[in-house]
């Protein structure tokens, strides 16, 4: 026998409407009193109203339309104040276009708010239906939103095609007359077979209700590897990887093989010996460039050490010996002495340059005096 269902639809104001007498009578047959029906109606409508005010309030739904209206009004004011000037007309048209865009965005945002609102309402009703299923065992509570494009006209008694609209209703599935509620603590999907089959003839059970507690299965974990092995670092030619199932394996790049077990120290020692036998060190060539470079570096380091020793002992050293010595390695007193010597040299250079300039000036003044003392000679030279 099929179970009976009661369809409780939402009205145009997005609230649960009143049930017909036939549906109320059907609910009374399953211990739904008039007070229970009213309480269910008030609870569902209260949850729908509170969720809609919280998720999609009215001010957010009309915000886009109000903004579009204000922009269009601003556009008309700009056009009227400008007295038909080209710049004002362009600005007004731009504001009108912006208002139309805001209007379209307002429609889209309102649709998104409504969708989010009904998703939240469905979640709230689901929580409430769980409580009701405990109070009314055997009943099923469902919330449906269904899109339609045909509407039944009561006058013409025909289906008329309309723009898409959504039907929202609650479906109450009533329990069958033969339904018997199970005792507390017993679920519908409990197994009716005893836990341990063939345990003994003296074991008696009431089917599906009082069974012996099943023995818990204790899984023995796999033997983990020693911490000492994990701490040992593998040589550079080994790589640890995992397959699709997450199992660890080791790649040997020296022998081009793979293995499941971690390489032990004996295997690593054998591979090292084999590697040294296959790849011996290169022959030493004393005439190679690296040897010459090494000898030069060694020589420079000896010169540097000797020059530092001379500086500490107070001996005079040449500039060539100071080439490889960094300034920070020199003693502080020696650095100060170097600065003093440098200042003296710079002063000497300045005095020399001044003396040269003075001697040049004297020679020029002497030539001028000669030319003034012998004007005839200068004139004859000019005539010639």
C-alpha positions as CSV (number, residue, x, y, z in Angstrom):
1,X,0.0,0.0,0.0
2,X,1.4,3.4,-1.0
3,X,1.8,6.1,1.7
4,X,-0.4,9.2,1.4
5,X,1.1,12.7,0.9
6,X,0.0,16.2,1.7
7,X,1.2,19.0,-0.4
8,X,1.4,22.3,1.5
9,X,2.1,25.2,-0.9
10,X,3.5,28.7,-0.3
11,X,1.4,31.6,-1.4
12,X,2.4,34.7,-3.4
13,X,3.7,36.4,-0.2
14,X,6.2,33.6,0.2
15,X,4.3,32.2,3.3
16,X,2.6,28.9,4.0
17,X,-1.1,29.1,3.1
18,X,-4.1,27.5,4.9
19,X,-4.8,23.8,4.2
20,X,-8.0,22.7,2.7
21,X,-10.5,20.8,4.9
22,X,-9.7,17.5,3.1
23,X,-6.0,17.8,3.9
24,X,-6.7,18.8,7.5
25,X,-9.0,15.7,7.9
26,X,-6.2,13.5,6.5
27,X,-3.7,14.9,9.0
28,X,-6.2,14.4,11.9
29,X,-6.4,10.7,11.0
30,X,-2.6,10.6,11.8
31,X,-2.8,12.3,15.2
32,X,-2.3,15.9,13.9
33,X,-4.6,18.1,15.9
34,X,-5.7,21.6,14.9
35,X,-3.2,23.2,17.4
36,X,-0.4,21.1,15.9
37,X,-1.2,22.3,12.4
38,X,-1.3,25.9,13.5
39,X,2.0,25.6,15.4
40,X,3.7,24.0,12.4
41,X,2.4,26.8,10.2
42,X,3.5,29.6,12.6
43,X,7.0,28.0,13.1
44,X,7.6,27.6,9.3
45,X,6.5,31.1,8.5
46,X,8.5,32.5,11.4
47,X,11.7,30.8,10.2
48,X,11.1,31.9,6.6
49,X,10.5,35.5,7.6
50,X,13.5,35.8,10.0
51,X,15.8,34.2,7.4
52,X,14.6,36.5,4.6
53,X,15.1,39.6,6.7
54,X,18.6,38.4,7.7
55,X,19.9,37.3,4.3
56,X,18.0,39.5,1.8
57,X,16.5,42.6,3.5
58,X,14.2,44.9,1.5
59,X,16.7,47.8,1.5
60,X,19.3,45.6,-0.3
61,X,16.8,44.5,-2.9
62,X,15.8,48.0,-3.9
63,X,19.3,49.6,-3.5
64,X,20.2,49.1,-7.2
65,X,16.9,50.6,-8.5
66,X,17.2,53.7,-6.2
67,X,20.8,54.3,-7.4
68,X,19.7,54.0,-11.0
69,X,16.8,56.5,-10.4
70,X,19.2,59.0,-8.8
71,X,21.6,58.8,-11.7
72,X,18.9,59.3,-14.2
73,X,17.5,62.3,-12.3
74,X,21.1,63.8,-12.2
75,X,21.3,63.3,-16.0
76,X,18.0,65.2,-16.6
77,X,19.2,68.0,-14.4
78,X,22.5,68.3,-16.3
79,X,20.7,68.4,-19.6
80,X,18.1,71.0,-18.5
81,X,20.7,73.3,-16.8
82,X,23.1,73.2,-19.8
83,X,20.4,74.8,-22.1
84,X,21.1,72.5,-25.0
85,X,24.9,72.8,-25.0
86,X,26.8,69.9,-26.5
87,X,28.9,69.2,-23.5
88,X,25.9,69.1,-21.1
89,X,24.0,66.8,-23.6
90,X,26.9,64.4,-23.7
91,X,27.2,64.4,-19.9
92,X,23.4,63.8,-19.6
93,X,23.5,60.9,-22.0
94,X,26.4,59.4,-20.2
95,X,24.5,59.6,-16.9
96,X,21.4,58.0,-18.5
97,X,23.5,55.1,-19.9
98,X,25.1,54.7,-16.4
99,X,21.7,54.6,-14.9
100,X,20.5,51.9,-17.3
101,X,23.6,49.8,-16.4
102,X,22.9,50.2,-12.7
103,X,19.3,49.2,-13.3
104,X,20.4,45.9,-14.9
105,X,22.9,45.3,-12.1
106,X,20.1,45.9,-9.6
107,X,18.0,43.2,-11.2
108,X,20.9,40.7,-11.3
109,X,21.8,41.5,-7.6
110,X,18.2,41.0,-6.5
111,X,18.0,37.6,-8.2
112,X,21.2,36.6,-6.5
113,X,19.9,37.7,-3.1
114,X,16.7,35.7,-3.6
115,X,18.6,32.5,-4.6
116,X,20.8,32.9,-1.5
117,X,17.7,33.6,0.7
118,X,15.9,30.4,-0.4
119,X,19.1,28.3,0.1
120,X,19.3,29.6,3.7
121,X,15.5,28.9,4.2
122,X,16.0,25.4,2.9
123,X,18.7,24.8,5.5
124,X,16.7,26.2,8.3
125,X,13.6,24.1,7.4
126,X,15.8,21.0,7.2
127,X,16.9,21.5,10.8
128,X,13.3,22.0,11.9
129,X,12.1,18.9,9.9
130,X,14.6,16.8,11.8
131,X,13.0,17.8,15.1
132,X,9.6,17.1,13.7
133,X,10.5,13.6,12.5
134,X,11.4,12.7,16.1
135,X,8.1,14.0,17.4
136,X,6.1,12.3,14.6
137,X,7.8,9.0,13.9
138,X,7.1,7.5,10.4
139,X,6.5,10.9,8.8
140,X,8.7,12.5,6.2
141,X,9.1,16.2,5.6
142,X,10.4,17.6,2.3
143,X,10.8,21.2,1.0
144,X,10.7,21.6,-2.8
145,X,11.3,24.5,-5.2
146,X,10.2,23.7,-8.8
147,X,10.3,25.9,-11.9
148,X,7.4,25.9,-14.2
149,X,6.4,27.6,-17.5
150,X,2.7,26.5,-17.6
151,X,0.0,27.7,-15.3
152,X,-3.5,26.3,-14.9
153,X,-6.3,28.8,-15.5
154,X,-9.4,28.1,-13.4
155,X,-11.7,30.0,-15.7
156,X,-10.8,28.4,-19.0
157,X,-9.7,25.2,-17.3
158,X,-6.6,25.0,-19.5
159,X,-2.9,25.2,-19.1
160,X,-1.5,28.5,-20.3
161,X,2.2,29.1,-21.1
162,X,3.7,31.9,-19.0
163,X,7.2,33.2,-18.1
164,X,9.1,30.9,-15.8
165,X,8.0,30.9,-12.2
166,X,8.9,28.8,-9.2
167,X,6.6,26.8,-7.1
168,X,7.5,26.4,-3.4
169,X,5.8,23.8,-1.3
170,X,6.3,21.4,1.6
171,X,5.5,17.7,1.1
172,X,4.4,15.7,4.1
173,X,4.5,11.9,3.6
174,X,2.2,10.3,6.1
175,X,3.1,6.9,7.6
176,X,1.4,3.7,6.5
177,X,-1.4,2.3,8.7
178,X,0.6,-0.8,9.3
179,X,3.6,1.2,10.5
180,X,4.9,0.4,14.0
181,X,7.5,2.5,15.7
182,X,10.6,0.8,16.8
183,X,11.8,1.1,20.4
184,X,14.3,3.7,21.3
185,X,17.9,3.0,20.4
186,X,16.9,0.7,17.5
187,X,17.4,2.1,14.0
188,X,15.6,1.0,10.8
189,X,18.8,-0.5,9.3
190,X,19.8,-2.7,12.2
191,X,20.8,-6.2,11.2
192,X,18.6,-9.2,12.2
193,X,21.4,-11.7,12.2
194,X,23.2,-12.5,15.4
195,X,26.7,-11.2,15.8
196,X,28.5,-14.6,16.2
197,X,26.9,-17.4,14.1
198,X,26.9,-20.9,15.5
199,X,28.3,-19.9,18.8
200,X,26.1,-22.4,20.8
201,X,22.6,-23.8,21.2
202,X,22.1,-22.2,24.5
203,X,22.3,-18.6,23.1
204,X,18.8,-17.3,22.5
205,X,18.0,-13.9,21.0
206,X,14.9,-11.8,20.4
207,X,15.2,-11.1,16.7
208,X,16.6,-7.6,16.0
209,X,16.3,-6.3,19.5
210,X,18.4,-7.9,22.3
211,X,21.6,-9.2,20.8
212,X,24.9,-9.8,22.4
213,X,27.4,-6.9,21.9
214,X,29.6,-7.5,19.0
215,X,33.3,-8.0,19.6
216,X,35.3,-5.0,18.4
217,X,37.8,-5.7,15.7
218,X,41.2,-4.6,16.8
219,X,43.5,-4.2,13.8
220,X,47.2,-4.8,14.6
221,X,49.2,-1.9,13.0
222,X,52.0,-2.7,10.7
223,X,55.5,-2.9,12.2
224,X,57.0,0.5,11.9
225,X,60.6,0.9,10.9
226,X,63.2,1.5,13.5
227,X,63.9,5.1,14.3
228,X,67.6,4.5,13.9
229,X,67.0,3.4,10.3
230,X,64.9,6.5,9.6
231,X,67.5,8.8,11.0
232,X,70.2,7.4,8.8
233,X,70.7,9.5,5.7
234,X,70.7,7.7,2.4
235,X,73.6,8.4,0.0
236,X,73.1,10.8,-2.9
237,X,72.3,8.1,-5.5
238,X,69.2,6.9,-3.7
239,X,65.7,8.7,-4.0
240,X,62.7,7.9,-1.9
241,X,59.4,7.9,-3.9
242,X,55.7,6.7,-3.5
243,X,53.5,4.8,-6.0
244,X,49.8,5.5,-6.7
245,X,48.7,3.6,-3.6
246,X,51.0,5.5,-1.3
247,X,53.6,2.7,-0.8
248,X,57.2,3.8,-0.4
249,X,59.9,2.5,-2.6
250,X,63.6,3.4,-3.3
251,X,65.2,4.3,-6.6
252,X,68.9,3.4,-7.1
253,X,70.3,5.8,-9.7
254,X,73.7,4.1,-9.6
255,X,72.4,0.6,-10.7
256,X,69.3,1.9,-12.4
257,X,67.0,-0.3,-10.3
258,X,64.1,0.1,-7.7
259,X,63.4,-1.8,-4.5
260,X,60.8,-1.9,-1.8
261,X,63.1,-2.5,1.2
262,X,65.3,0.3,2.6
263,X,68.9,-0.2,1.6
264,X,71.0,-1.5,4.5
265,X,74.6,-0.3,5.4
266,X,76.2,-3.5,3.8
267,X,74.5,-2.8,0.5
268,X,75.5,0.9,0.5
269,X,79.2,-0.1,1.4
270,X,79.3,-2.6,-1.5
271,X,77.9,0.0,-4.0
272,X,80.5,2.6,-2.7
273,X,83.4,0.1,-3.4
274,X,82.0,-0.7,-6.8
275,X,81.6,3.0,-7.6
276,X,85.2,3.7,-6.7
277,X,86.4,0.8,-8.8
278,X,84.4,2.0,-11.8
279,X,85.2,5.7,-11.4
280,X,88.7,6.2,-10.0
281,X,90.1,9.7,-9.3
282,X,91.8,11.5,-12.3
283,X,95.6,11.5,-12.8
284,X,97.6,14.4,-11.4
285,X,99.3,16.6,-13.9
286,X,101.9,19.0,-12.4
287,X,101.8,21.2,-15.5
288,X,98.1,21.8,-15.4
289,X,96.7,25.3,-14.9
290,X,95.1,24.4,-11.6
291,X,98.6,23.6,-10.2
292,X,100.0,26.9,-11.4
293,X,97.1,28.7,-9.8
294,X,97.6,26.9,-6.6
295,X,101.3,27.8,-6.5
296,X,100.5,31.4,-7.2
297,X,97.9,31.6,-4.4
298,X,100.3,29.9,-2.1
299,X,103.1,32.4,-2.9
300,X,100.7,35.4,-2.4
301,X,99.6,34.1,1.0
302,X,103.2,33.8,2.1
303,X,104.0,37.3,0.9
304,X,100.9,38.6,2.8
305,X,101.9,36.8,6.0
306,X,105.4,38.2,5.8
307,X,104.2,41.7,5.2
308,X,101.9,41.6,8.2
309,X,104.8,40.4,10.3
310,X,106.9,43.3,9.1
311,X,104.2,45.8,9.9
312,X,103.8,44.6,13.4
313,X,107.5,44.6,14.0
314,X,107.7,48.3,12.7
315,X,109.8,47.6,9.6
316,X,109.3,49.6,6.4
317,X,107.6,47.7,3.5
318,X,107.0,48.5,-0.1
319,X,103.8,49.0,-2.0
320,X,104.2,45.8,-3.8
321,X,104.2,43.9,-0.6
322,X,100.9,45.6,0.4
323,X,99.0,44.5,-2.8
324,X,97.6,41.3,-1.2
325,X,96.9,42.8,2.2
326,X,93.4,44.0,2.8
327,X,92.9,47.4,4.6
328,X,90.9,45.8,7.3
329,X,93.8,43.3,8.1
330,X,96.2,46.2,8.8
331,X,96.8,47.4,12.3
332,X,95.0,50.6,13.4
333,X,98.2,52.6,14.0
334,X,99.6,51.6,10.6
335,X,96.3,52.8,8.9
336,X,96.5,56.1,10.7
337,X,100.1,56.5,9.7
338,X,99.2,55.8,6.1
339,X,96.5,58.5,6.2
340,X,99.0,61.0,7.6
341,X,101.5,60.1,4.8
342,X,98.8,60.5,2.2
343,X,97.9,63.9,3.6
344,X,101.6,65.0,3.5
345,X,101.9,63.8,-0.1
346,X,98.7,65.7,-1.1
347,X,100.0,68.9,0.6
348,X,103.4,68.5,-1.2
349,X,101.6,68.2,-4.5
350,X,99.6,71.3,-3.8
351,X,102.7,73.4,-2.9
352,X,104.5,72.2,-6.0
353,X,101.5,73.2,-8.2
354,X,101.4,76.6,-6.5
355,X,105.1,77.2,-7.0
356,X,104.8,76.3,-10.7
357,X,101.9,78.6,-11.2
358,X,103.9,81.5,-9.4
359,X,106.9,80.9,-11.6
360,X,104.7,81.0,-14.8
361,X,103.2,84.3,-13.6
362,X,106.7,85.8,-13.0
363,X,107.9,84.8,-16.4
364,X,104.8,86.4,-18.1
365,X,105.3,89.7,-16.1
366,X,109.0,89.7,-17.0
367,X,108.2,89.4,-20.8
368,X,105.7,92.3,-20.5
369,X,108.2,94.5,-18.9
370,X,110.7,93.9,-21.6
371,X,108.3,94.8,-24.3
372,X,107.4,98.0,-22.6
373,X,111.1,99.0,-22.2
374,X,112.0,98.5,-25.9
375,X,109.0,99.8,-27.9
376,X,111.0,100.6,-31.1
377,X,112.3,97.1,-31.4
378,X,108.8,95.8,-31.2
379,X,107.5,98.3,-33.8
380,X,110.3,97.4,-36.3
381,X,109.6,93.8,-35.8
382,X,105.9,94.5,-36.6
383,X,106.9,96.5,-39.7
384,X,109.1,93.8,-41.0
